[in-house]
Amino acid sequence: MSAGDAPVVETRSLTRRFGNVTAVNAVDIEVRQGEIFGCLGPNGSGKSTLMRVLLGLLAPTSGSASVLGLDMPRDAERLRPQVGYMPQHFSLYEDLTVRENLEFAGQVFGLPRRRRAERLEAVVETHGLHRYVETRAAALSGGWKQRLALAVATVHEPELLVLDEPTAGVDPQSRREFWENLFDLTAAGATIFVSTHYMDEAVRCHRLCLLRDGRRVAVGRPQQLVEALGDRVVNIAVDEPEPAIAALRSSSLVASTTQLGDTLHVLLVRDAPDADTAGRELVSQLAAAGLHGAAAQGTSANLEDVFVSLLISDQSGGRT
Amino acid sequence: MNTEVHAIPVAVLVRIGAIAHKELRQLLRDRLTLALMVGIPALQLVLFGYAIDVDVRHVPTAVLDRSQTAESRKLLGELAATQTFDLEREAADEHDAARLLEASEVGAVVVIPSDFAREFHRGRGAIVSILADGSDPTVSRAIALASQGLALSLSQRMGSVSDAPGNRFVHGPQQDLLRPDPIRIEVLPLYNPERRTAVFVVPGLVGVILTMTMMLFTALAVVRERERGTFEFLIATPVRRGEVMLGKILPYLFVGFLQVGIVLALGVLLFDVPIRGPLWKLALGALPFLAAMLSMGLFVSSVSRSQLQATQLSFFFFLPSMLLSGFMFPFEAMPEAAQVIGECLPLTHFLRIVRGIVLKGASLEFLADEILAIGLFFAVVFALAALTFRKRLA
């Protein structure tokens, strides 16, 4: 794989509309060879549409998309043998067995018989599917289905993997193993474009882009994104969380509040003073509301704070 | 889709084979569909076949006895004894008889002429007429059949005056025998002189069943993939549009031939349908029709979003096929407009082919026009399906 420095995926103000709805709005992204590029965003933010346009399954309304140097959707058919795709919903044949699904994929991806047998053996090994080789897909649990889907998507050793929320609804242990597999694949030279809802997964991506309402609102390494948020998070320990949340939400300093047991994790608004000052201010505001004994402490931001801050930044009175 | 020619046609065949094989596997695991595949032809054959050929008994019958003699009463006794006729009422006169038939109050009227006894004794052949309600071919055919045997046995049992062996009988007015039997029964089917039989219906049923099942199976095979989400996986693979289409059609061609076999085999077993033409000719004649109906299914699938829609659309096509093809009603008796529509339906042409081969042993050259018409329909529909079948979402 000598893709050189050319990006694996490159879009220029890519836009896709469905009637009046703009699902993907002037998105520019660049995915580099060998990285796991994450796509984070709430439901309906355009992640799936973006992926489908990249795969040539949907035509863009305007803008351009180039994938592995091929122009989408014009060269979609030439792209197919080089990509593996896991749609958001399980899309393999439930009435076929694990082996039959893998074999079918091997055939339609044009692997010669011998190679097909080797690859089938290899992915069964990689994903630990031995026990279930003769089991119909319908009988597999969520975690195993998702392993099978990844096995099928990689049976032809694609250069690019497009995974649409591959771990939705899967238990943490299976998700962890799934991600280990993804890193193995990138180590072998594959590039992965993955969307997710889970912050713990987003953190593991090499780079991330955040989508909101079809727009790209941020892009960068997870650490960069967190640092860019700066000193805007305060933890406040309180005795009575419920009234404290209500009080904080009416404060002009607070962008959002998340309850963590007896602690309130507070994201400050963009133009708030530094965390220490703002923390003291909030404690006194709580006291003024009759809520005494609160204690503020500056803390480091996490990716969820980034996510939340970006999602609400433009919204009037944005509170979550 | 670009115009690039694929380097290895083997890969194309492998992909078509992969889809066809997968389709067949899924089919064999779908017990309900499988049961329908065998069940629909069998059930329809039995329903239609027996409804036509069933041994009809107890037809409500009126009697117009102008003779009023011991002989005529004896004749009526014999008629009643066959159990085919229930002599329920007396008709006052011909008008009354016609009215009873028209109002469907009776299925037949037995008319015994006033000179019945005299003619019988003279040995000239006394004629008894049975007016049958021909709008129901089931009834009129049953009456005709019953009357055939009856005339013979009546002549013997009521005592023949002539020395004729009496093994000849007449059951239709058109036949003119030199030596008349003592009693002749003419059956005059009113309203629908063409009496159709299971022999006629069974070959037609082949076409009707194929129209219904073939279209539905392919339509559902594609729409199901869309509904279950597997279509999104499939179109993201290098499989070409034409490969998907062919892969979906091939297994059902096989199923189609299987159904032809089931219907004909049951037709022979249950209804003694004679198969005059060779089976290979029938297979050859059925091929374009099967391809046409399967393509129709593909077309239906590319314009429907759900299995329900596909089913409804299939029925939308199936109903006129059944009604206007000459299966339900004699084609020549239909209004001209209906005939024009009928000519556009592949079933119409297939009925001519299948009846021609099965019943008359007709050669394929005589059926070339019909095959051509179906071929044309196939070409148009396949092109439409290819144009509307997209390897895209939405």
Boltz contact constraints between the chains, C-beta under 6 A:
constraints:
  - contact:
      token1: [A, 55]
      token2: [B, 236]
      max_distance: 6.0
  - contact:
      token1: [A, 57]
      token2: [B, 392]
      max_distance: 6.0
  - contact:
      token1: [A, 57]
      token2: [B, 393]
      max_distance: 6.0
  - contact:
      token1: [A, 58]
      token2: [B, 393]
      max_distance: 6.0
  - contact:
      token1: [A, 77]
      token2: [B, 2]
      max_distance: 6.0
  - contact:
      token1: [A, 80]
      token2: [B, 238]
      max_distance: 6.0
  - contact:
      token1: [A, 81]
      token2: [B, 238]
      max_distance: 6.0
  - contact:
      token1: [A, 85]
      token2: [B, 236]
      max_distance: 6.0
  - contact:
      token1: [A, 87]
      token2: [B, 232]
      max_distance: 6.0
  - contact:
      token1: [A, 89]
      token2: [B, 229]
      max_distance: 6.0
  - contact:
      token1: [A, 91]
      token2: [B, 229]
      max_distance: 6.0
  - contact:
      token1: [A, 91]
      token2: [B, 230]
      max_distance: 6.0
  - contact:
      token1: [A, 91]
      token2: [B, 232]
      max_distance: 6.0
  - contact:
      token1: [A, 91]
      token2: [B, 233]
      max_distance: 6.0
  - contact:
      token1: [A, 93]
      token2: [B, 230]
      max_distance: 6.0
  - contact:
      token1: [A, 95]
      token2: [B, 26]
      max_distance: 6.0
  - contact:
      token1: [A, 95]
      token2: [B, 29]
      max_distance: 6.0
  - contact:
      token1: [A, 104]
      token2: [B, 18]
      max_distance: 6.0
  - contact:
      token1: [A, 104]
      token2: [B, 22]
      max_distance: 6.0
  - contact:
      token1: [A, 107]
      token2: [B, 14]
      max_distance: 6.0
  - contact:
      token1: [A, 107]
      token2: [B, 18]
      max_distance: 6.0
  - contact:
      token1: [A, 108]
      token2: [B, 15]
      max_distance: 6.0
  - contact:
      token1: [A, 108]
      token2: [B, 18]
      max_distance: 6.0
  - contact:
      token1: [A, 108]
      token2: [B, 237]
      max_distance: 6.0
  - contact:
      token1: [A, 108]
      token2: [B, 239]
      max_distance: 6.0
  - contact:
      token1: [A, 110]
      token2: [B, 11]
      max_distance: 6.0
